[in-house]
Amino acid sequence: MEVILYESINSPDEKLDVALDWHDEPEIIYFKNGHYRLMLNLKEYDITDECFCIVNAGMIRKLESLDEKGVEYSIKLNLDDLCFKNETDPVNESLLYPLKDGRIKFAEFITVSDFGFLQILRSFNDMVRRYREFGTKSTTNTVSVSKYKLNSVTDQLMIRADILHIIALIESFGMVQDKEDYDSEKQVKAIKDSISFIREHYKEKLYIRNLSELTGLNEQYFIRFFGSVTGESPLDYINRYRVEQAARLLRDTDTHVYEIAEDCGFHNIGNFIKIFRSFTGETPHKFRKQIGKED
C-alpha cells in the first residue's frame, strides 16, 4: 500500500481548484486555514474554519479555494489494504468491511467543536510531520499542490498505524454512521453516469441526446443541470476532457499531432487546433515544442 499525502498551499499565482470527480476509496481532507467552496454530492458547503472533511467512497466532490492564503492536506484511505488477513477478525466484520462495502460511512465533517477533534488532529499532524521530515516531495500538474511519498518500510508501517488509529478515533467518538444509498439519488447518478460515459467514449462522436437518454432526463433540462453542477456545458466538458487527453499524449509520446487529434475524438485537424488553443492558450505544436518534443 502506497499512501500519498497531498499538500496544497495557495499562492498569488495559483489557488487550489479540484475538478468534479469521485473515488472508490474514502479521502480525508484537512482544511488548516483559508476559505473554500466544497461540493459533496451536489450540496455546496462554505468552509472558513479549520476542520476535517471525510469524502466517503463514491461521493461526488468538487473543491475550490476562494482566497490566496489557504493550506489544505488530503490523503486517501485504501480500506482493502487496511483489512486484517483473518477474514473473521471482529475489526474487519464490524467496521472495515462495512465501510469498504458502503453499508456504513464516516461522518462528513469533524469540526473544532466536536469531541475527538483534537485527538484526531494530533494523529493527523503526526502523519504530516512524518511525510515532511522523511518523505520524498514532488510536484503535480497544479502549482499549488505537492505530493509526498514515504520510501522506507518503517515509515510506511508507521503511516498505516496512524491511519488505523485515526479510524479508531473516529469510531470511538461516534463519527461512523449508517450510509444513505447515494446512487439512488437520481441527480447524483445522472452526473456520475454521464461523466463516466464521456470518459469511456471520448474518442467517438458524442451527442448531447445520447447523454440525456442515458440519464433519463429531458435534453434541455440535462444541459442546464449538467452546467449547474460542473460549471460548464456538456460540450465544453467533452472538449476539455479530450484536450486533457491530447495534452497527455503530446507530452508523453512522439505520436504525430494529426494522429493524436483523431485518437482524442477530433476528426478535423483545424477544429482540434482551435479547441486546443481555446483551453490551453497554445497550439498543439507550440505546446509540444515548449516541453522539448518535436514532430
The 8 nearest C-alpha neighbors of each residue, nearest first, counted from 0:
[[1, 80, 2, 77, 155, 159, 81, 79],
 [2, 0, 3, 155, 148, 149, 150, 77],
 [1, 3, 0, 4, 148, 75, 74, 76],
 [4, 2, 148, 147, 74, 1, 5, 146],
 [3, 5, 74, 147, 146, 73, 6, 2],
 [6, 4, 146, 73, 72, 145, 74, 3],
 [5, 7, 72, 145, 144, 71, 146, 4],
 [6, 8, 144, 71, 143, 70, 72, 9],
 [9, 7, 70, 143, 69, 6, 10, 144],
 [10, 8, 14, 67, 143, 69, 68, 13],
 [9, 11, 12, 13, 67, 14, 8, 143],
 [10, 12, 13, 67, 9, 14, 68, 66],
 [13, 11, 10, 14, 9, 142, 143, 67],
 [14, 12, 10, 11, 143, 9, 142, 15],
 [15, 13, 9, 64, 10, 143, 16, 67],
 [14, 16, 64, 63, 143, 9, 17, 13],
 [15, 17, 63, 62, 14, 64, 18, 61],
 [18, 16, 62, 61, 63, 15, 19, 20],
 [17, 19, 61, 20, 16, 62, 60, 229],
 [18, 20, 61, 60, 229, 17, 59, 21],
 [21, 19, 59, 60, 18, 61, 22, 58],
 [20, 22, 59, 57, 58, 60, 23, 19],
 [23, 21, 57, 24, 56, 20, 25, 58],
 [22, 24, 56, 57, 25, 21, 55, 58],
 [23, 25, 56, 22, 77, 76, 75, 26],
 [26, 24, 55, 56, 76, 54, 75, 27],
 [25, 27, 75, 54, 53, 74, 76, 28],
 [26, 28, 53, 74, 73, 52, 75, 54],
 [27, 29, 73, 52, 51, 72, 53, 26],
 [30, 28, 51, 72, 71, 31, 50, 73],
 [29, 31, 71, 49, 50, 32, 51, 28],
 [32, 30, 49, 70, 71, 29, 50, 33],
 [33, 31, 69, 70, 49, 30, 48, 34],
 [69, 32, 34, 68, 47, 70, 66, 35],
 [33, 35, 47, 65, 46, 66, 64, 69],
 [36, 34, 64, 46, 65, 63, 45, 37],
 [35, 37, 45, 63, 44, 62, 46, 64],
 [36, 38, 62, 44, 43, 61, 35, 63],
 [37, 39, 43, 61, 60, 42, 41, 44],
 [40, 38, 60, 42, 41, 59, 43, 37],
 [39, 41, 59, 42, 58, 187, 60, 38],
 [40, 42, 39, 38, 43, 228, 187, 59],
 [43, 41, 39, 38, 40, 44, 37, 60],
 [42, 44, 38, 37, 41, 39, 45, 36],
 [45, 43, 37, 36, 46, 38, 42, 39],
 [44, 46, 36, 35, 37, 47, 43, 34],
 [47, 45, 35, 34, 48, 44, 36, 37],
 [46, 48, 34, 33, 45, 35, 49, 32],
 [49, 47, 46, 50, 32, 33, 30, 34],
 [48, 50, 31, 30, 32, 47, 110, 111],
 [51, 49, 110, 30, 109, 29, 48, 111],
 [50, 52, 29, 109, 28, 108, 30, 110],
 [51, 53, 108, 28, 107, 27, 54, 109],
 [54, 52, 27, 107, 26, 55, 28, 108],
 [55, 53, 26, 25, 52, 107, 27, 58],
 [54, 56, 25, 58, 53, 57, 104, 105],
 [57, 55, 25, 24, 23, 58, 22, 54],
 [56, 58, 22, 23, 21, 55, 59, 24],
 [59, 57, 21, 56, 40, 55, 60, 54],
 [60, 58, 21, 40, 20, 39, 57, 19],
 [61, 59, 39, 38, 19, 20, 21, 58],
 [60, 62, 19, 38, 18, 17, 37, 20],
 [63, 61, 37, 17, 36, 16, 38, 60],
 [62, 64, 16, 36, 35, 15, 17, 65],
 [65, 63, 35, 15, 66, 14, 34, 36],
 [64, 66, 34, 35, 63, 36, 67, 14],
 [67, 65, 68, 64, 34, 33, 69, 14],
 [66, 68, 9, 10, 11, 69, 14, 65],
 [69, 67, 33, 9, 66, 70, 10, 8],
 [33, 68, 70, 32, 9, 67, 8, 34],
 [71, 69, 8, 31, 32, 7, 33, 9],
 [70, 72, 30, 7, 31, 29, 6, 69],
 [73, 71, 6, 29, 5, 28, 7, 30],
 [74, 72, 28, 5, 27, 4, 29, 6],
 [73, 75, 4, 27, 26, 3, 5, 76],
 [76, 74, 26, 25, 27, 77, 24, 73],
 [77, 75, 25, 78, 24, 26, 74, 27],
 [76, 78, 79, 80, 24, 75, 81, 25],
 [77, 79, 81, 80, 76, 99, 82, 95],
 [80, 78, 81, 77, 82, 99, 95, 96],
 [79, 81, 78, 82, 77, 0, 83, 76],
 [80, 82, 78, 79, 83, 77, 159, 163],
 [83, 81, 79, 80, 91, 78, 95, 84],
 [82, 84, 85, 81, 91, 86, 88, 90],
 [85, 83, 86, 82, 88, 87, 91, 81],
 [84, 86, 88, 87, 83, 91, 82, 89],
 [87, 85, 88, 84, 91, 83, 92, 82],
 [88, 86, 85, 89, 92, 91, 90, 84],
 [87, 89, 91, 85, 90, 86, 92, 83],
 [90, 88, 92, 91, 93, 87, 94, 86],
 [91, 89, 93, 88, 94, 92, 95, 83],
 [92, 90, 95, 96, 88, 89, 94, 93],
 [91, 93, 89, 90, 96, 94, 88, 87],
 [92, 94, 90, 91, 89, 97, 95, 96],
 [93, 95, 97, 90, 91, 96, 92, 98],
 [94, 96, 91, 98, 97, 99, 82, 90],
 [95, 97, 99, 91, 98, 92, 94, 100],
 [98, 96, 102, 100, 99, 94, 95, 103],
 [99, 97, 95, 101, 103, 96, 100, 104],
 [100, 98, 96, 97, 101, 95, 78, 79],
 [101, 99, 97, 98, 102, 96, 103, 95],
 [100, 102, 98, 103, 99, 97, 104, 178],
 [103, 101, 97, 100, 178, 98, 177, 104],
 [102, 104, 177, 178, 98, 101, 176, 97],
 [105, 103, 178, 176, 175, 98, 177, 55],
 [104, 106, 175, 174, 107, 176, 55, 53],
 [107, 105, 174, 175, 108, 104, 176, 53],
 [106, 108, 53, 52, 105, 54, 109, 55],
 [109, 107, 52, 51, 106, 110, 53, 50],
 [108, 110, 51, 50, 113, 52, 116, 107],
 [109, 111, 50, 112, 113, 108, 51, 116],
 [110, 112, 113, 116, 50, 49, 109, 117],
 [111, 113, 110, 114, 116, 109, 115, 117],
 [114, 112, 110, 111, 116, 115, 109, 117],
 [115, 113, 116, 112, 172, 117, 111, 118],
 [114, 116, 118, 117, 113, 119, 172, 168],
 [115, 117, 119, 118, 113, 114, 111, 120],
 [118, 116, 120, 119, 115, 121, 111, 114],
 [117, 119, 121, 115, 120, 116, 122, 168],
 [120, 118, 116, 122, 121, 117, 165, 123],
 [121, 119, 117, 123, 118, 122, 124, 116],
 [120, 122, 118, 124, 119, 123, 117, 125],
 [123, 121, 125, 119, 124, 120, 161, 118],
 [124, 122, 120, 126, 125, 121, 119, 127],
 [123, 125, 127, 121, 126, 122, 120, 128],
 [126, 124, 122, 128, 123, 127, 129, 121],
 [127, 125, 123, 129, 124, 128, 130, 158],
 [126, 128, 124, 130, 129, 125, 131, 123],
 [127, 129, 125, 131, 126, 130, 124, 132],
 [130, 128, 126, 132, 127, 131, 133, 125],
 [131, 129, 134, 127, 128, 133, 132, 147],
 [130, 132, 128, 129, 134, 133, 127, 147],
 [133, 131, 129, 130, 128, 134, 127, 135],
 [134, 132, 130, 129, 131, 149, 135, 154],
 [135, 133, 149, 130, 148, 147, 131, 132],
 [134, 136, 148, 147, 149, 137, 133, 150],
 [137, 135, 147, 146, 134, 148, 145, 138],
 [138, 136, 146, 145, 147, 135, 139, 148],
 [137, 139, 145, 146, 144, 140, 136, 142],
 [138, 140, 141, 145, 144, 137, 142, 146],
 [139, 141, 142, 138, 144, 143, 145, 137],
 [140, 142, 139, 144, 143, 138, 15, 145],
 [143, 141, 144, 140, 13, 139, 138, 145],
 [142, 144, 8, 7, 9, 141, 13, 14],
 [145, 143, 7, 141, 6, 142, 139, 8],
 [146, 144, 138, 6, 5, 137, 139, 7],
 [145, 147, 5, 137, 4, 136, 6, 138],
 [146, 148, 136, 4, 135, 134, 3, 130],
 [149, 147, 134, 135, 3, 150, 136, 146],
 [150, 148, 134, 151, 155, 154, 135, 130],
 [149, 151, 148, 152, 134, 155, 154, 135],
 [152, 150, 153, 154, 149, 155, 156, 133],
 [151, 153, 155, 154, 156, 150, 149, 157],
 [154, 152, 156, 151, 155, 157, 150, 158],
 [153, 155, 157, 156, 151, 152, 158, 149],
 [156, 154, 152, 158, 157, 153, 149, 159],
 [157, 155, 159, 153, 154, 158, 152, 160],
 [156, 158, 154, 160, 155, 159, 161, 153],
 [159, 157, 161, 155, 160, 156, 162, 154],
 [158, 160, 156, 162, 161, 157, 155, 163],
 [159, 161, 157, 163, 158, 162, 164, 156],
 [162, 160, 158, 164, 159, 163, 157, 165],
 [161, 163, 165, 159, 164, 160, 158, 166],
 [164, 162, 166, 160, 165, 161, 167, 159],
 [163, 165, 161, 167, 162, 166, 160, 168],
 [164, 166, 168, 162, 167, 163, 119, 169],
 [165, 167, 163, 169, 168, 164, 170, 162],
 [168, 166, 164, 170, 165, 169, 171, 163],
 [169, 167, 171, 165, 170, 166, 172, 164],
 [168, 170, 166, 174, 172, 167, 171, 165],
 [169, 171, 167, 173, 168, 172, 174, 175],
 [172, 170, 168, 173, 169, 167, 174, 166],
 [173, 171, 169, 170, 174, 115, 168, 114],
 [174, 172, 170, 171, 175, 169, 176, 168],
 [173, 175, 106, 169, 170, 172, 105, 176],
 [176, 174, 105, 170, 104, 173, 106, 169],
 [177, 175, 104, 103, 178, 105, 174, 106],
 [178, 176, 103, 104, 102, 179, 175, 105],
 [177, 179, 103, 104, 102, 176, 180, 101],
 [178, 180, 181, 177, 103, 102, 104, 183],
 [179, 181, 182, 183, 178, 184, 101, 102],
 [182, 180, 183, 184, 179, 187, 58, 188],
 [181, 183, 184, 188, 180, 187, 185, 57],
 [184, 182, 181, 180, 185, 188, 187, 179],
 [185, 183, 182, 181, 187, 186, 188, 180],
 [184, 186, 188, 187, 183, 189, 182, 214],
 [185, 187, 189, 188, 184, 190, 41, 224],
 [188, 186, 190, 189, 184, 185, 40, 191],
 [187, 189, 191, 185, 182, 186, 190, 192],
 [190, 188, 214, 186, 192, 187, 191, 185],
 [189, 191, 193, 187, 188, 192, 194, 186],
 [190, 192, 188, 194, 189, 193, 195, 187],
 [193, 191, 195, 189, 190, 194, 188, 196],
 [192, 194, 196, 190, 195, 191, 210, 189],
 [195, 193, 197, 191, 196, 192, 190, 198],
 [194, 196, 198, 192, 197, 193, 191, 199],
 [195, 197, 193, 199, 194, 198, 200, 192],
 [198, 196, 194, 200, 201, 195, 199, 193],
 [199, 197, 195, 196, 201, 200, 194, 240],
 [198, 200, 196, 197, 201, 195, 202, 194],
 [199, 201, 197, 202, 203, 198, 196, 205],
 [202, 200, 197, 203, 198, 264, 199, 241],
 [203, 201, 264, 263, 200, 262, 204, 261],
 [204, 202, 201, 264, 200, 205, 263, 265],
 [205, 203, 264, 206, 202, 201, 200, 265],
 [204, 206, 203, 207, 209, 201, 200, 197],
 [207, 205, 208, 209, 204, 210, 234, 211],
 [206, 208, 210, 209, 211, 205, 233, 218],
 [207, 209, 211, 206, 210, 212, 218, 213],
 [210, 208, 212, 207, 206, 211, 213, 205],
 [211, 209, 213, 207, 208, 212, 193, 214],
 [210, 212, 208, 218, 216, 214, 213, 209],
 [213, 211, 215, 209, 210, 214, 208, 216],
 [214, 212, 210, 211, 215, 209, 193, 192],
 [215, 213, 189, 211, 212, 216, 210, 193],
 [214, 216, 212, 213, 211, 217, 189, 210],
 [217, 215, 211, 214, 221, 218, 212, 220],
 [216, 218, 220, 219, 221, 211, 215, 212],
 [219, 217, 221, 211, 220, 208, 216, 222],
 [220, 218, 222, 221, 217, 223, 216, 211],
 [221, 219, 217, 223, 222, 218, 224, 216],
 [220, 222, 224, 218, 219, 223, 216, 225],
 [223, 221, 219, 225, 220, 224, 226, 218],
 [224, 222, 226, 220, 221, 225, 227, 219],
 [223, 225, 221, 227, 226, 222, 220, 228],
 [226, 224, 222, 228, 227, 223, 221, 229],
 [225, 227, 231, 232, 230, 223, 229, 224],
 [226, 228, 224, 225, 230, 229, 223, 231],
 [229, 227, 225, 226, 230, 224, 41, 231],
 [230, 228, 226, 231, 227, 225, 19, 232],
 [229, 231, 226, 227, 228, 232, 225, 236],
 [232, 230, 226, 229, 235, 236, 233, 225],
 [231, 233, 226, 235, 234, 236, 222, 225],
 [234, 232, 236, 235, 237, 222, 225, 231],
 [235, 233, 237, 232, 236, 238, 207, 231],
 [236, 234, 238, 232, 237, 233, 239, 231],
 [235, 237, 233, 239, 234, 238, 240, 232],
 [238, 236, 234, 240, 235, 239, 233, 241],
 [237, 239, 241, 235, 240, 236, 242, 234],
 [240, 238, 236, 242, 241, 237, 235, 243],
 [239, 241, 243, 237, 242, 238, 236, 244],
 [242, 240, 238, 244, 243, 239, 263, 245],
 [241, 243, 245, 239, 244, 240, 275, 246],
 [244, 242, 240, 246, 241, 245, 239, 247],
 [243, 245, 247, 241, 242, 246, 240, 248],
 [244, 246, 242, 248, 247, 243, 249, 259],
 [247, 245, 249, 243, 248, 244, 242, 250],
 [246, 248, 244, 250, 245, 249, 251, 243],
 [249, 247, 245, 251, 252, 250, 246, 244],
 [250, 248, 246, 247, 251, 252, 287, 245],
 [249, 251, 247, 248, 252, 246, 287, 290],
 [250, 252, 248, 249, 247, 253, 246, 254],
 [253, 251, 248, 254, 249, 250, 247, 255],
 [254, 252, 255, 294, 249, 251, 292, 293],
 [253, 255, 252, 256, 259, 258, 249, 248],
 [256, 254, 258, 257, 294, 259, 253, 249],
 [255, 257, 259, 258, 260, 254, 283, 284],
 [256, 258, 260, 259, 255, 268, 261, 254],
 [259, 257, 261, 255, 260, 256, 262, 254],
 [260, 258, 262, 256, 261, 257, 263, 245],
 [261, 259, 265, 257, 263, 258, 262, 256],
 [260, 262, 265, 258, 266, 264, 263, 259],
 [261, 263, 259, 260, 264, 202, 258, 265],
 [264, 262, 202, 260, 261, 241, 265, 259],
 [263, 265, 202, 261, 203, 262, 201, 266],
 [266, 264, 261, 260, 267, 271, 263, 268],
 [265, 267, 261, 264, 268, 260, 271, 270],
 [266, 268, 270, 269, 265, 271, 261, 260],
 [269, 267, 271, 270, 257, 272, 266, 260],
 [268, 270, 272, 271, 267, 273, 274, 266],
 [269, 271, 273, 267, 268, 272, 274, 265],
 [270, 272, 268, 274, 269, 273, 265, 275],
 [273, 271, 275, 269, 270, 274, 282, 276],
 [272, 274, 270, 276, 271, 275, 277, 269],
 [273, 275, 277, 271, 276, 272, 270, 278],
 [276, 274, 272, 277, 278, 273, 242, 271],
 [275, 277, 281, 280, 282, 279, 273, 274],
 [276, 278, 274, 275, 280, 279, 273, 281],
 [279, 277, 276, 275, 280, 274, 239, 242],
 [280, 278, 276, 281, 277, 275, 282, 242],
 [279, 281, 276, 277, 278, 282, 275, 286],
 [282, 280, 276, 279, 286, 285, 283, 275],
 [281, 283, 276, 285, 284, 272, 286, 275],
 [284, 282, 286, 285, 287, 272, 281, 275],
 [285, 283, 287, 286, 282, 288, 256, 293],
 [286, 284, 288, 282, 287, 283, 289, 281],
 [287, 285, 283, 289, 284, 288, 281, 282],
 [288, 286, 284, 292, 285, 290, 289, 249],
 [287, 289, 285, 291, 292, 290, 286, 293],
 [290, 288, 286, 287, 291, 285, 292, 284],
 [291, 289, 288, 287, 292, 286, 250, 285],
 [292, 290, 288, 289, 287, 293, 250, 286],
 [293, 291, 288, 287, 290, 294, 289, 253],
 [292, 294, 288, 287, 291, 284, 253, 290],
 [293, 255, 253, 292, 256, 254, 284, 287]]
